């Protein structure tokens, strides 16, 4: 057997897999081949989208299911033993495995990342591949897992029998958390972007610790009633009769898994400290969902729960760790054991990317000053000063501005999809109501179809809140548009939300991330692959902040002299110069007449939550005779580097092509040497080159469909364009097929016509011979034999391609 002639897959089958079996690896349960662990980034241009290439490891070896410890990158025998090592190391970074092997079938190059080996890289023969027990022992030493707690780490995941498996990053998060518990760590922080499955991850962590009897009683804390109910009925359902929800201000100590709102165990003044009905040692594990909301503030009412159960292990989950001068998740929990960011989720194709439409309104940019003695719609004389964006919809309501925003949103929906789920974030409840009215008046036909086409969903209005479940239900068409202030900022799993409108000033990076997270879910069934942000308040400038998607950095430095921080339930209660104190900038908090409204509908007076009484608010003015207009609008896309870019489809294509090909000669050389031209086109498509969109756009100028070859030459290198039909006609004029006769000539002439109609792809696909008109000339093998067999047919196809792409004067 000549190894040099074998494909990579042959090398795997004939040499690598037998070596694994010989070393004691169970091929059925411990070895997975060709493992695609990402979905491929969704690339969006205009109204089109495509997916990039998935990351795929040739082999992933697991000590047991969902406990990966090694990867193998295979190459064919034309490569050296270590040619796949760097690729394998990149996969090991993502999969969090310390052992990497590269092989070309002659043996293995073994890279040990534990630092426990005498040397980092060692060549091995096929017979020297290590056993599962050997690698597992070294893995546990590397992780620092004591012998007496290894049973915790080896505890299997919950398996519902449907084949559902955690995504790779969930596996890393679950395993790192369980390993941290096994090592005795009692404060653990997990940072996972919105939409990446924190609740499912929490369930598997709890399940494994509970089943191993390491943690016998567990408290799961969430901040919204709907989240507790969703958790109980969905991801946590396998706990069955061992689980209960804390309700009615009473506790029953006979359960093992407890789900609760923070508010349900703290309560108001009359029912406060209900959690003290449990003994301080009752719980072994406390899991805090959205832990940035309250667990890190020293004076937080929620923090009191954690202090009371301080003997338990505390695991915090958040998409947005809170790090300010006053509050620190890291100070409480320590550095995150794992971080999976929004940027990484989009890069992997598990989260939806976005495009941003920035709309600038003249009065927002220029400000507005009343004339002397001018009165508002209520007859109040307007205070003489310059009002700007921070005043609008708080101290000054310009009705025409609200109507302009509503009209712009309506125009966008009508030009795309009028039934795409839309959330409009407004400054306050009053603003949300005025926006609802403006949208109702601009969409009379839609509202006549169903009065719930537009709904205000805020904490003070029960009918709107009652529609929240319908809004997030993919199967429910109505409501389509939800106007809100704070209620839908966090914890709303709106899988099919395709449009987020920002008409609210946002200063908090935490709040901004939470709002953006409402659109990042992907739902293939309902064609939700990406979403749009229309920004009227420059909030998306926060995308440019280097901290937007970086690792959490601790800012808070605790000391005995620290001032008392405001309760983190009212996070980001900061008053900028010029702002009144009438409304906290808080995630999940809405202004009401008597206090502040929290998500589950319970109103807490400011005295109860640690916020100082705000000063007397300024008078609010309402004007209806001030004209406003849009002065600038631009569309930006999320680039591969996570930054927003403003450019056309042609500009983007030119940049990508010039990155791929150094010059026209470089492109021509790669094109002519490629065995299949379609491979080059597919690779470029994975980088976001939308051939169909470009062909349509350029075809309008050229009058016919261009070949991708000419698209590249024209856009990247300014060469004169040719259409496919023009290239086909040039080949026919040159009469290149005179040495072919009968069936062979018929096939080649028809292939030229096929190229003119459909491009190069069908010519390179042998299955074209099964289609009309070729099947009328004979059976596929008969037609191939007319060229003297497959080599002759392949040679003729290559000659045809050379003729098609021959330079034309």
VOGU-3710 file (C-alpha; in Angstrom, 3 decimals, decimal comma):
1> xxxxxxxxxx> 0,000/0,000/0,000  1,339/3,406/-0,976  0,342/5,789/1,848  1,072/8,797/-0,332  -1,940/7,994/-2,505  -4,378/7,751/0,430  -6,784/10,525/1,346  -6,920/12,039/4,819  -10,038/10,012/5,534  -8,225/6,820/4,470
11> xxxxxxxxxx> -5,406/7,661/6,885  -7,958/8,004/9,694  -9,720/4,746/8,898  -6,662/2,577/8,249  -4,133/3,899/10,769  -5,395/6,362/13,389  -8,612/4,637/14,484  -6,922/1,185/14,803  -4,182/2,804/16,936  -6,848/4,231/19,269
21> xxxxxxxxxx> -8,564/0,861/19,593  -5,266/-0,824/20,351  -4,607/1,749/23,115  -7,905/0,842/24,783  -10,179/3,642/23,583  -13,823/2,648/23,108  -14,662/3,815/19,588  -18,403/3,866/20,354  -18,370/5,878/23,581  -15,028/7,696/23,851
31> xxxxxxxxxx> -14,124/8,627/20,269  -15,933/11,079/18,007  -14,767/11,757/14,472  -15,205/14,847/12,290  -16,708/16,834/15,153  -18,211/20,170/14,050  -18,371/22,200/17,234  -19,456/25,579/15,855  -22,309/26,488/13,499  -20,401/28,884/11,255
41> xxxxxxxxxx> -20,710/32,644/11,600  -23,811/34,206/10,023  -22,685/36,897/7,585  -25,234/39,562/6,660  -25,219/42,040/3,802  -28,382/43,925/2,935  -31,263/41,481/3,267  -29,126/38,436/2,496  -27,244/36,157/4,821  -24,955/33,176/4,550
51> xxxxxxxxxx> -23,010/31,023/6,989  -19,257/30,827/7,240  -17,264/27,655/7,702  -17,810/25,501/10,758  -14,854/24,615/12,944  -14,341/20,877/12,814  -11,929/18,641/14,699  -10,939/15,333/13,106  -11,106/13,497/16,459  -12,282/14,451/19,933
61> xxxxxxxxxx> -11,428/11,932/22,660  -13,441/11,933/25,892  -12,809/10,025/29,089  -16,562/9,685/29,214  -19,396/11,455/27,428  -19,067/15,269/27,628  -15,648/15,054/29,320  -13,293/15,788/26,394  -9,579/15,536/27,166  -7,804/15,306/23,786
71> xxxxxxxxxx> -8,052/16,239/20,107  -6,354/14,685/17,097  -5,769/16,566/13,857  -5,186/14,269/10,897  -3,433/14,961/7,587  -2,773/12,820/4,551  0,654/11,208/4,227  1,949/13,914/1,909  2,175/16,070/5,036  4,668/15,705/7,856
81> xxxxxxxxxx> 3,792/14,215/11,235  3,283/17,611/12,899  1,636/19,586/10,092  -1,743/19,484/11,864  -0,442/20,537/15,277  -1,158/24,259/15,157  -4,689/23,598/13,943  -5,170/21,056/16,727  -3,882/23,516/19,326  -6,425/26,094/18,172
91> xxxxxxxxxx> -9,203/23,519/18,638  -7,869/22,606/22,082  -8,112/26,265/23,129  -11,815/26,289/22,309  -12,622/22,820/23,664  -10,493/23,302/26,796  -8,536/20,066/26,378  -4,871/19,785/27,393  -3,753/16,970/25,070  -3,255/17,479/21,332
101> xxxxxxxxxx> -2,103/14,955/18,744  -1,191/15,410/15,084  -0,842/12,462/12,707  -0,197/11,640/9,069  -0,626/7,886/9,566  3,037/7,166/10,342  2,645/7,887/14,055  1,683/10,816/16,297  3,179/14,079/17,488  1,934/14,504/21,077
111> xxxxxxxxxx> 1,632/18,011/22,574  1,058/18,025/26,348  -0,228/21,379/27,643  -0,261/20,337/31,302  3,389/21,121/32,011  3,668/17,752/33,757  5,632/16,039/30,976  9,427/16,152/30,585  8,989/17,867/27,243  6,006/19,547/25,639
121> xxxxxxxxxx> 6,028/17,744/22,266  6,972/14,133/21,777  6,812/11,900/18,663  5,028/8,581/19,233  4,678/5,466/17,142  1,202/4,207/16,302  1,613/1,595/19,055  2,575/4,162/21,709  -0,690/6,125/21,799  -1,650/6,606/25,504
131> xxxxxxxxxx> -4,640/4,869/27,074  -7,734/6,665/28,442  -6,662/5,921/32,015  -3,205/7,402/31,424  -4,533/10,656/30,012  -7,296/10,909/32,615  -4,833/10,526/35,468  -2,649/13,272/34,026  -5,733/15,434/33,346  -6,859/15,235/36,988
141> xxxxxxxxxx> -3,335/16,049/38,201  -3,236/19,030/35,847  -6,624/20,281/37,064  -5,703/19,715/40,707  -8,674/17,419/41,364  -8,109/15,346/44,535  -8,587/11,585/44,378  -11,400/11,657/46,935  -13,540/14,062/44,835  -12,931/12,664/41,348
151> xxxxxxxxxx> -16,293/10,913/41,517  -17,905/14,371/41,348  -16,135/15,191/38,089  -16,932/11,736/36,699  -20,647/12,081/37,467  -22,491/11,826/34,093  -24,543/14,615/32,581  -28,317/14,314/32,457  -29,320/12,595/29,219  -32,961/12,783/28,136
161> xxxxxxxxxx> -32,471/10,150/25,441  -33,190/12,515/22,554  -29,561/12,947/21,607  -29,499/16,566/22,785  -25,938/17,423/23,715  -24,505/20,573/25,262  -22,718/22,930/22,914  -18,961/22,942/23,296  -18,841/26,139/25,370  -21,619/24,871/27,661
171> xxxxxxxxxx> -19,577/21,731/28,228  -16,537/23,824/29,126  -18,600/25,989/31,500  -20,228/22,973/33,182  -16,998/21,007/33,552  -14,988/23,949/34,870  -17,657/24,704/37,466  -17,957/21,094/38,632  -14,151/20,819/38,760  -13,988/24,014/40,822
181> xxxxxxxxxx> -16,443/22,519/43,320  -14,436/19,282/43,396  -11,353/21,331/44,307  -13,209/23,023/47,164  -13,851/26,437/45,593  -16,935/27,968/47,229  -17,449/31,147/45,153  -17,708/30,633/41,401  -18,595/33,038/38,577  -19,703/32,063/35,062
191> xxxxxxxxxx> -20,014/34,763/32,383  -22,085/33,719/29,367  -23,639/36,021/26,788  -27,413/36,381/26,611  -28,915/33,623/24,492  -26,167/31,066/25,088  -28,157/28,810/27,433  -27,194/29,809/30,961  -30,213/28,049/32,476  -29,471/24,743/30,722
201> xxxxxxxxxx> -25,858/25,097/31,816  -26,967/25,731/35,401  -29,241/22,689/35,274  -26,425/20,347/34,228  -24,138/21,770/36,923  -26,795/21,254/39,599  -27,739/17,821/38,258  -24,190/16,480/38,403  -23,477/17,912/41,854  -26,832/16,688/43,160
211> xxxxxxxxxx> -26,533/13,198/41,681  -23,002/12,816/43,032  -24,471/13,717/46,471  -21,873/16,454/46,786  -24,682/19,023/47,056  -27,906/17,714/48,562  -29,996/20,879/48,900  -29,854/23,581/46,278  -31,376/27,068/46,039  -31,741/28,631/42,578
221> xxxxxxxxxx> -32,400/32,382/42,724  -33,751/34,423/39,807  -35,011/37,986/39,570  -38,211/37,588/37,557  -41,240/35,412/38,142  -41,437/34,399/34,486  -37,836/33,183/34,624  -38,501/31,018/37,651  -41,572/29,479/35,995  -39,762/28,907/32,682
231> xxxxxxxxxx> -36,861/27,294/34,521  -39,125/25,014/36,562  -41,226/23,913/33,585  -38,438/23,543/31,027  -34,756/22,984/31,781  -35,225/21,937/35,424  -38,160/19,614/34,748  -36,087/16,408/35,245  -35,764/17,223/38,961  -39,437/16,268/39,229
241> xxxxxxxxxx> -40,831/15,816/42,726  -37,548/16,793/44,349  -38,103/20,396/43,226  -40,376/23,171/44,477  -40,930/26,859/43,941  -40,911/29,077/47,029  -44,311/30,787/47,123  -46,783/32,283/49,573  -44,034/33,346/51,912  -43,807/29,828/53,350
251> xxxxxxxxxx> -41,073/27,217/53,184  -41,278/23,429/53,205  -37,985/21,772/54,216  -38,872/18,403/52,640  -37,603/19,263/49,132  -34,076/19,231/47,740  -34,203/21,716/44,841  -35,718/25,144/45,575  -36,453/27,798/42,956  -37,208/31,310/44,149
261> xxxxxxxxxx> -37,428/34,961/43,279  -35,087/37,132/45,304  -38,193/39,035/46,359  -39,969/35,855/47,486  -37,364/35,177/50,163  -36,707/38,778/51,167  -40,223/40,227/51,039  -41,520/43,583/52,199  -41,326/44,944/55,727  -44,132/42,720/57,058
271> xxxxxxxxxx> -42,791/39,518/55,525  -39,099/40,277/55,458  -36,384/37,664/55,937  -38,585/34,684/55,106  -35,381/32,865/54,149  -34,476/32,725/57,820  -37,082/30,005/58,245  -34,297/27,849/56,804  -31,253/27,210/58,967  -28,044/28,870/57,707
281> xxxxxxxxxx> -26,618/25,420/56,885  -29,740/24,172/55,069  -28,427/24,731/51,532  -25,207/23,266/50,174  -25,378/25,194/46,914  -26,885/28,549/45,923  -27,037/29,403/42,208  -27,688/33,065/41,456  -29,060/33,865/38,001  -28,330/37,380/36,669
291> xxxxxxxxxx> -25,982/37,785/39,615  -24,897/41,248/38,473  -28,275/42,526/39,647  -27,795/42,354/43,389  -25,414/39,803/44,784  -22,323/41,980/44,534  -23,494/45,088/46,397  -22,470/45,080/50,016  -25,706/46,694/51,219  -28,034/44,822/48,862
301> xxxxxxxxxx> -31,088/43,133/50,325  -30,280/40,233/48,024  -26,746/40,067/49,379  -28,199/39,396/52,813  -29,498/36,051/51,533  -26,036/35,042/50,388  -24,466/36,163/53,635  -27,031/34,138/55,578  -26,220/31,011/53,539  -22,523/31,806/53,443
311> xxxxxxxxxx> -21,533/28,222/54,256  -22,961/27,057/50,912  -21,156/27,112/47,595  -22,316/30,131/45,574  -22,347/30,010/41,767  -23,133/33,280/39,979  -24,398/33,385/36,399  -24,473/36,543/34,317  -24,058/37,861/30,810  -22,906/41,216/32,121
321> xxxxxxxxxx> -20,701/41,104/35,226  -20,999/44,280/37,231  -17,710/46,079/37,761  -17,932/49,686/38,952  -16,218/51,711/41,622  -18,945/50,704/44,060  -19,916/47,167/43,041  -17,880/44,147/41,985  -18,942/40,644/41,033  -15,278/39,649/40,856
331> xxxxxxxxxx> -14,602/40,821/44,405  -17,402/38,563/45,620  -17,092/35,519/43,351  -13,499/35,760/42,159  -12,352/35,743/38,551  -14,777/33,943/36,202  -13,986/30,276/35,768  -15,191/30,701/32,183  -16,307/33,517/29,892  -18,243/33,050/26,664
341> xxxxxxxxxx> -18,783/36,449/25,106  -21,312/37,907/22,698  -18,525/38,373/20,161  -17,495/34,719/20,407  -21,112/33,561/20,207  -21,612/35,509/16,987  -18,274/34,289/15,608  -19,288/30,677/16,306  -22,701/31,149/14,699  -24,691/30,454/17,869
351> xxxxxxxxxx> -25,846/34,070/18,243  -27,406/36,362/15,679  -25,314/39,218/14,295  -26,818/42,637/13,802  -26,775/45,643/11,576  -27,259/49,148/12,912  -29,236/51,972/11,351  -28,132/55,223/12,968  -30,715/57,997/12,601  -29,817/61,532/13,661
361> xxxxxxxxxx> -32,629/64,020/14,290  -31,920/67,738/13,918  -33,172/68,814/17,349  -31,179/66,012/19,008  -27,990/67,328/17,459  -28,688/71,068/17,571  -30,845/71,355/20,678  -33,935/73,574/20,985  -34,580/76,825/22,823  -38,051/78,306/23,362
371> xxxxxxxxxx> -38,789/81,839/22,298  -39,248/84,409/25,039  -42,447/83,776/26,981  -43,348/80,693/24,936  -45,906/78,407/26,579  -46,414/74,692/26,066  -49,571/72,760/25,152  -50,701/72,916/28,806  -50,292/76,689/29,014  -47,116/76,519/31,095
381> xxxxxxxxxx> -44,414/79,037/30,332  -41,376/77,076/29,217  -38,204/77,679/31,175  -35,773/79,574/28,970  -32,772/77,370/28,323  -31,372/75,082/25,614  -33,009/71,664/25,693  -31,085/68,758/24,222  -31,268/65,023/23,842  -30,990/64,306/27,563
391> xxxxxxxxxx> -34,073/66,464/28,157  -36,315/65,043/25,446  -39,196/62,910/26,718  -38,177/63,717/30,282  -38,323/67,494/30,823  -39,478/68,316/27,309  -41,866/66,330/25,115  -41,728/67,278/21,431  -44,727/65,501/19,993  -43,470/65,785/16,413
401> xxxxxxxxxx> -40,299/63,977/17,414  -42,272/61,000/18,718  -44,286/60,927/15,503  -41,098/61,078/13,417  -39,557/58,113/15,231  -42,805/56,147/14,900  -42,998/56,964/11,188  -39,405/55,860/10,585  -40,033/52,550/12,371  -43,251/52,025/10,394
411> xxxxxxxxxx> -41,495/52,710/7,083  -38,793/50,196/7,947  -41,314/47,516/8,877  -43,381/48,086/5,743  -40,285/47,875/3,528  -39,071/44,651/5,149  -41,639/42,661/7,133  -44,501/44,437/8,938  -44,962/41,434/11,243  -41,412/41,090/12,529
421> xxxxxxxxxx> -41,296/41,251/16,320  -40,123/44,697/17,412  -39,164/46,170/20,791  -38,984/49,958/21,133  -37,094/51,105/24,222  -38,399/54,469/25,414  -37,228/56,869/28,119  -40,082/56,150/30,536  -43,611/54,826/30,788  -45,167/58,071/29,532
431> xxxxxxxxxx> -42,886/58,041/26,486  -43,763/54,381/25,829  -47,478/55,237/25,876  -47,060/58,179/23,495  -45,013/55,983/21,158  -47,778/53,367/21,233  -50,363/55,962/20,272  -48,229/57,312/17,415  -47,696/53,790/16,014  -51,400/52,963/16,274
441> xxxxxxxxxx> -52,269/56,048/14,259  -49,635/55,256/11,624  -50,744/51,619/11,237  -54,574/51,744/11,081  -54,911/48,709/8,790  -52,653/46,551/10,948  -54,440/47,623/14,119  -57,817/46,969/12,457  -56,643/43,410/11,752  -55,760/42,983/15,409
451> xxxxxxxxxx> -55,836/45,664/18,088  -52,760/44,035/19,693  -50,535/44,843/16,734  -48,954/47,499/18,995  -48,900/47,101/22,769  -47,286/49,000/25,598  -45,547/46,469/27,830  -44,589/48,264/31,038  -44,653/47,443/34,724  -47,625/49,657/35,576
461> xxxxxxxxxx> -50,127/48,246/33,090  -51,483/44,739/33,543  -52,946/44,162/30,075  -49,643/44,951/28,409  -47,713/42,763/30,833  -50,181/39,953/30,201  -49,197/40,031/26,520  -45,501/39,493/27,240  -45,791/35,717/26,883  -47,523/36,118/23,534
471> xxxxxxxxxx> -44,843/38,515/22,356  -42,046/36,034/23,053  -44,008/33,046/21,705  -42,736/32,372/18,142  -46,097/30,887/17,161  -48,075/33,940/18,262  -48,236/36,704/15,651  -49,457/39,375/18,070  -48,295/41,624/19,616  -45,904/42,619/16,836
481> xxxxxxxxxx> -44,573/45,870/18,310  -43,920/46,313/22,026  -43,165/49,764/23,394  -41,438/49,604/26,766  -39,131/51,406/29,121  -37,307/48,971/31,404  -39,544/45,938/31,774  -38,199/44,079/28,715  -34,552/44,979/29,230  -33,590/41,645/30,761
491> xxxxxxxxxx> -34,851/38,090/30,986  -37,182/38,302/27,972  -36,397/35,353/25,719  -37,657/36,897/22,479  -36,358/34,318/20,014  -37,961/35,929/16,976  -37,314/39,588/17,783  -35,832/41,008/14,576  -35,928/44,724/15,323  -34,750/46,662/18,372
501> xxxxxxxxxx> -35,394/50,396/18,393  -33,386/52,564/20,779  -35,112/55,837/21,605  -33,695/55,815/25,098  -30,436/57,296/26,296  -28,269/54,499/27,671  -25,138/55,162/29,718  -24,689/51,799/31,379  -22,699/49,176/29,489  -24,519/46,528/31,514
511> xxxxxxxxxx> -27,923/47,814/30,439  -26,775/48,197/26,836  -25,580/44,590/26,669  -28,832/43,373/28,190  -30,918/45,297/25,648  -28,852/44,057/22,693  -29,276/40,545/24,094  -33,019/40,699/23,363  -32,218/40,210/19,677  -29,317/37,765/19,688
521> xxxxxxxxxx> -31,320/34,535/19,664  -31,323/32,552/16,425  -34,462/30,697/15,362  -33,945/28,801/12,114  -37,552/27,603/11,938  -38,862/31,170/11,892  -36,058/32,480/9,661  -34,504/34,554/12,425  -30,798/34,653/11,574  -29,928/38,276/12,341
531> xxxxxxxxxx> -31,556/41,432/13,653  -31,569/45,165/13,102  -30,997/47,969/15,589  -32,454/51,386/14,754  -30,714/53,867/17,017  -32,129/57,378/17,508  -30,132/58,236/20,638  -26,497/57,404/19,703  -26,605/54,480/22,133  -24,751/52,254/19,659
541> xxxxxxxxxx> -21,668/54,407/20,135  -21,098/52,040/23,061  -20,144/49,411/20,472  -16,952/51,420/20,002  -16,105/51,129/23,695  -13,190/48,661/24,056  -14,943/47,249/27,121  -18,084/46,356/25,157  -17,148/42,733/24,710  -13,923/42,374/26,603
551> xxxxxxxxxx> -13,212/40,262/29,623  -14,578/41,668/32,878  -11,992/43,819/34,613  -12,280/44,463/38,315  -12,682/48,133/39,156  -14,023/47,946/42,707  -11,355/47,906/45,403  -13,043/47,154/48,726  -11,939/48,881/51,904  -13,387/49,539/55,331
561> xxxxxxxxxx> -13,864/53,201/54,470  -16,016/52,537/51,376  -19,240/54,556/51,258  -22,442/52,554/51,155  -23,355/51,821/47,560  -26,952/52,049/46,371  -28,756/48,717/46,323  -27,850/47,030/43,074  -31,516/46,257/42,388  -31,453/49,879/41,187
571> xxxxxxxxxx> -28,170/49,469/39,329  -26,522/52,379/37,533  -28,453/54,989/39,518  -26,285/57,787/38,271  -27,359/61,377/37,622  -25,461/63,171/34,918  -25,039/66,936/34,977  -28,233/68,405/33,642  -30,304/65,307/34,381  -32,992/65,431/37,011
581> xxxxxxxxxx> -33,077/62,729/39,635  -36,661/61,778/38,944  -35,736/58,525/37,267  -32,937/56,041/37,952  -31,154/54,585/34,953  -31,767/51,047/36,081  -32,083/47,728/34,382  -35,538/46,345/34,968  -36,867/49,386/36,844  -39,596/51,715/35,641
591> xxxxxxxxxx> -40,827/55,040/36,901  -44,222/55,055/38,592  -46,106/57,709/40,521  -45,411/56,266/43,955  -42,060/54,573/43,715  -40,278/52,336/41,261  -41,784/49,402/39,437  -39,908/46,113/39,317  -40,430/43,456/36,712  -42,849/41,200/38,537
601> xxxxxxxxxx> -45,201/44,070/39,202  -44,468/44,753/42,877  -43,887/48,412/43,642  -41,156/49,133/46,164  -41,007/52,566/47,729  -37,625/54,220/47,469  -37,189/54,095/51,258  -37,357/50,291/51,097  -34,627/49,825/48,534  -31,861/52,074/49,683
611> xxxxxxxxxx> -32,199/54,861/47,093  -32,151/58,366/48,545  -35,353/60,308/48,014  -34,960/62,137/44,703  -35,284/65,910/44,692  -38,435/67,575/43,434  -38,520/66,884/39,673  -38,469/69,633/37,137  -41,713/70,526/35,435  -42,360/68,616/32,205
621> xxxxxxxxxx> -43,257/70,654/29,121  -45,185/69,403/26,097  -44,882/71,178/22,742  -46,709/70,282/19,542  -45,609/73,027/17,151  -41,885/72,300/16,877  -40,901/70,708/13,562  -38,212/68,014/13,543  -36,426/66,255/10,701  -33,851/63,579/10,007
631> xxxxxxxxxx> -30,483/65,052/9,061  -28,390/61,880/8,711  -28,863/58,154/8,379  -26,363/55,370/7,800  -26,337/51,573/7,864  -23,525/49,713/9,592  -22,712/46,013/9,680  -20,942/43,947/12,285  -17,554/43,058/10,824  -15,538/39,869/11,487
641> xxxxxxxxxx> -13,478/41,788/14,053  -16,578/42,655/16,061  -16,552/46,300/14,961  -19,255/48,135/13,072  -18,366/49,003/9,496  -20,136/51,389/7,156  -19,679/50,385/3,553  -21,476/49,132/0,486  -21,630/45,570/-0,772  -19,084/46,415/-3,466
651> xxxxxxxxxx> -16,711/48,073/-0,984  -16,879/45,089/1,346  -16,291/42,670/-1,545  -13,318/44,653/-2,834  -11,703/44,642/0,603  -12,203/40,899/1,058  -10,914/40,066/-2,432  -7,825/42,221/-2,093  -7,103/40,532/1,218  -7,391/37,107/-0,447
661> xxxxxxxxxx> -5,461/37,924/-3,633  -2,336/40,087/-3,602  -2,684/41,074/-7,261  -4,518/40,278/-10,461  -1,719/37,896/-11,450  -2,009/36,155/-8,076  -5,747/35,692/-8,597  -5,334/34,438/-12,203  -2,674/31,962/-11,090  -4,868/30,538/-8,293
671> xxxxxxxxxx> -7,930/30,467/-10,545  -6,270/28,610/-13,417  -4,483/26,151/-11,124  -7,603/25,262/-9,127  -8,912/21,793/-9,943  -12,411/23,116/-9,275  -13,183/26,814/-9,606  -16,213/26,350/-7,365  -13,902/25,647/-4,408  -12,504/29,192/-4,651
681> xxxxxxxxxx> -16,012/30,640/-4,917  -17,232/28,626/-1,929  -14,286/29,772/0,191  -15,002/33,396/-0,692  -18,694/32,896/0,081  -17,694/31,768/3,568  -16,054/35,173/3,997  -19,302/36,931/3,113  -19,049/37,361/-0,661  -22,665/37,262/-1,829
691> xxxxxxxxxx> -22,348/36,144/-5,447  -26,061/36,244/-6,227  -26,468/39,756/-4,809  -23,377/41,007/-6,647  -24,469/39,375/-9,907  -27,885/40,987/-9,580  -26,406/44,398/-8,764  -23,754/44,286/-11,502  -26,111/42,655/-13,969  -28,260/45,787/-13,877
701> xxxxxxxxxx> -25,244/47,703/-15,185  -24,056/45,055/-17,630  -27,433/43,941/-18,937  -26,767/40,261/-18,257  -25,442/37,913/-15,585  -21,675/38,218/-14,987  -19,384/35,320/-14,178  -17,872/35,409/-10,656  -14,497/35,427/-12,414  -15,394/38,747/-13,998
711> xxxxxxxxxx> -16,949/40,053/-10,781  -13,595/39,511/-9,059  -11,579/41,027/-11,890  -13,864/44,051/-12,141  -14,435/44,853/-8,449  -10,983/44,047/-7,094  -8,773/44,959/-10,053  -10,875/47,330/-12,201  -10,832/45,083/-15,258  -13,534/45,586/-17,932
721> xxxxxxxxxx> -16,484/43,273/-17,230  -17,750/40,400/-19,387  -20,953/38,436/-19,055  -21,153/34,651/-19,140  -22,923/34,787/-22,468  -20,142/36,897/-23,985  -17,549/34,381/-22,835  -19,608/31,507/-24,202  -19,968/33,220/-27,586  -16,194/33,745/-27,802
731> xxxxxxxxxx> -15,628/30,027/-27,274  -18,142/29,138/-29,970  -16,494/31,534/-32,449  -13,111/29,921/-31,930  -14,534/26,497/-32,875  -12,336/24,622/-30,403  -14,084/21,292/-30,610  -13,175/20,219/-34,150  -11,124/17,242/-32,930  -14,147/15,900/-31,071
741> xxxxxxxxxx> -16,927/14,085/-32,857  -20,377/12,635/-32,206  -21,463/12,451/-28,588  -18,295/14,090/-27,267  -18,788/17,207/-29,390  -22,483/17,373/-28,518  -21,591/17,270/-24,813  -19,008/20,067/-25,057  -21,253/22,345/-27,110  -24,096/21,828/-24,648
751> xxxxxxxxxx> -21,759/22,480/-21,719  -20,945/25,870/-23,228  -24,664/26,664/-23,356  -25,067/25,368/-19,802  -22,268/27,709/-18,684  -23,992/30,691/-20,315  -27,200/29,875/-18,427  -25,950/28,667/-15,038  -22,221/29,369/-14,657  -19,196/27,184/-13,977
761> xxxxxxxxxx> -20,601/25,009/-11,177  -22,655/22,569/-13,323  -19,743/22,068/-15,730  -17,531/20,882/-12,867  -20,186/18,524/-11,549  -20,279/15,111/-13,353  -23,965/14,824/-12,422  -24,691/17,353/-15,148  -24,606/14,420/-17,581  -27,779/13,059/-15,981
771> xxxxxxxxxx> -29,698/16,235/-16,868  -31,315/17,473/-20,038  -30,135/17,753/-22,822  -27,237/15,380/-22,023  -29,411/12,401/-21,153  -30,851/12,627/-24,673  -27,360/11,952/-26,061  -26,847/8,764/-24,036  -26,250/7,343/-20,556  -23,639/9,153/-18,405
781> xxxxxxxxxx> -21,025/6,401/-18,656  -21,605/6,172/-22,381  -20,931/9,889/-22,714  -17,793/9,708/-20,556  -16,534/6,803/-22,677  -17,019/8,947/-25,792  -13,996/10,895/-24,489  -11,982/7,696/-24,026  -12,954/7,303/-20,365  -12,861/9,494/-17,260
791> xxxxxxxxxx> -9,301/10,878/-17,783  -10,257/11,988/-21,293  -13,471/13,594/-20,069  -11,614/15,429/-17,253  -9,011/16,668/-19,747  -11,741/17,981/-22,064  -13,435/19,835/-19,186  -10,119/21,457/-18,248  -9,602/22,578/-21,838  -13,121/24,005/-21,920
801> xxxxxxxxx> -12,501/25,984/-18,726  -9,218/27,349/-20,098  -11,062/28,438/-23,236  -13,867/30,089/-21,263  -11,438/32,099/-19,143  -8,968/32,856/-21,910  -8,155/36,601/-22,045  -10,362/38,348/-24,597  -9,041/41,374/-26,376
//
